[in-house]
Amino acid sequence: MTASDTFTIAGVELSSRLFLGTAGYPNQSVMVEAVEASECEVVTMSIRRISLDKRGSDTVNLLMNYRFLPNTAGCETARDAILTAELAREALDTNWIKVEVIGNRETLYPDAIELLEATRHLVDEGFVVLPYCTDDPVMCERLADAGAAAVMPLGSLIGSGMGVVNPANIELICRRSQVPVIVDAGLGTASDATIAMELGASAVLLNTAVAKADDPVAMAAAMMHGVKAGRLAHLAGRIPKRGRAEPSSPQFGLVGS
């Protein structure tokens, strides 16, 4: 991996493969330090939870040097997600949007039907749409066909810290996708981020794992290194898994043989 190992979303070249959320930190000072330690370029935030008047010590002011990826967290219908996206574009002067349409309040699983409808509509309106979806290869393909600039399959339940629970699906999605794949939700520690990247993801998006860590700044740095390690391992190519031992040294010419 070199300094030129970038990826592109909607014509924008990105060097960092770590996207970081801004919710749930002990305070905004810690949040800013964590964002800096992560070396990310893109930060995500719920348009429903931030100050939009850009007065005082709000998230928008503090992170104005980063690319904003507002999200539609809390929306349960395509209509709500579309209205929220339009508000975000007007307030933050960005057409990038992470579309979330939640179908179940207990699992926070996406509603596939409403999500696909919202994606199609927002793409037609000129948005750069990054939909949060299940780890379903067919759904990811449908979203890409609808014009999504990237797909964001979950690693596991939002905030669960369970990591990538279905690596076979994530690997299949990454291998088949014609757009960048950003693993989002459920990652709990740096090794989870490494696994996601080893499976072929273009990037990962994190929030709770960093914000709720005992030391969010240290965890943000750990996640940055985990993402880089996983990407390098993916490019290097792992050895195949075998059901038997394979000696690393030759068996011939041993002393006494």
C-alpha positions, 0 to 999 in steps of 0.5 A: 500500500502506498500514499496513492492507495485512494478510492473515489466516491462520485468523483471525489478522491479520498485517501482515508478509508475510515469514516467517523461518526460524531455522536455520543462522545463525552464532550465535543472536545474529545470528539474533535480530538478523536476525529483528528486522531483517526486521520479521517476525511469524512465525518457523519452526523445526524441532521436531526441532532445538530445545530444548523445555525452555525453559532456557538461551539457546535459540531458543524463549526468545529469540523468545518475542515472535514467533508460532511456526510449527513445522515437520515438517522431516525427516519422510518419512511422514504418520505421522511428520509427524502425530506431530511436529505433535502434539509441537510443539503440546504443547511450544510451545502452538500449533496452527499447523504447517508440514507438510513430508513429503519424498519424495526426499532429493536434491531434498527434493521433497514427497511429494504423497500423504503430504502430503495425508494428513497435512494432512487428518488434522491439520486434523481434529485442529484444527491450522492447517496450512500445507503445503509443496508443489510449485508444482502448481496442482492440488495446491495446490487439493487441499490447500486443499480438505482444509482447509489454512489456506494453501499454501506452494509452492516457488519452487525447490529448498530452499536452492538460491537459484535464485529462482522458476523457474516464475513462470507456475505461481506466478502461476496458483496465486496467482490461483486460490487461495482461501487465502493463498499463501506462496512457500517455498524457493529464494529467494536474494536480495531481488529473488527475494522481490520477484518472488514478491510481484509474482506475487501471493503473500500472503507469502514464507518465507525461511531459507537466503538470510538465514542463509547470507548474508555479512551475515545482518542486512543481508540480512534487512533487504533481504528486508523491503524486497524483499517490500514493494516486490513487494507494492506493485508487485503492487497498482499493476499492471504494464504489459503486456509487448510485443514492440515499442517503445512511445514514452513521449512523443507523436510529433506536434508535434516540432520540424521536423515 
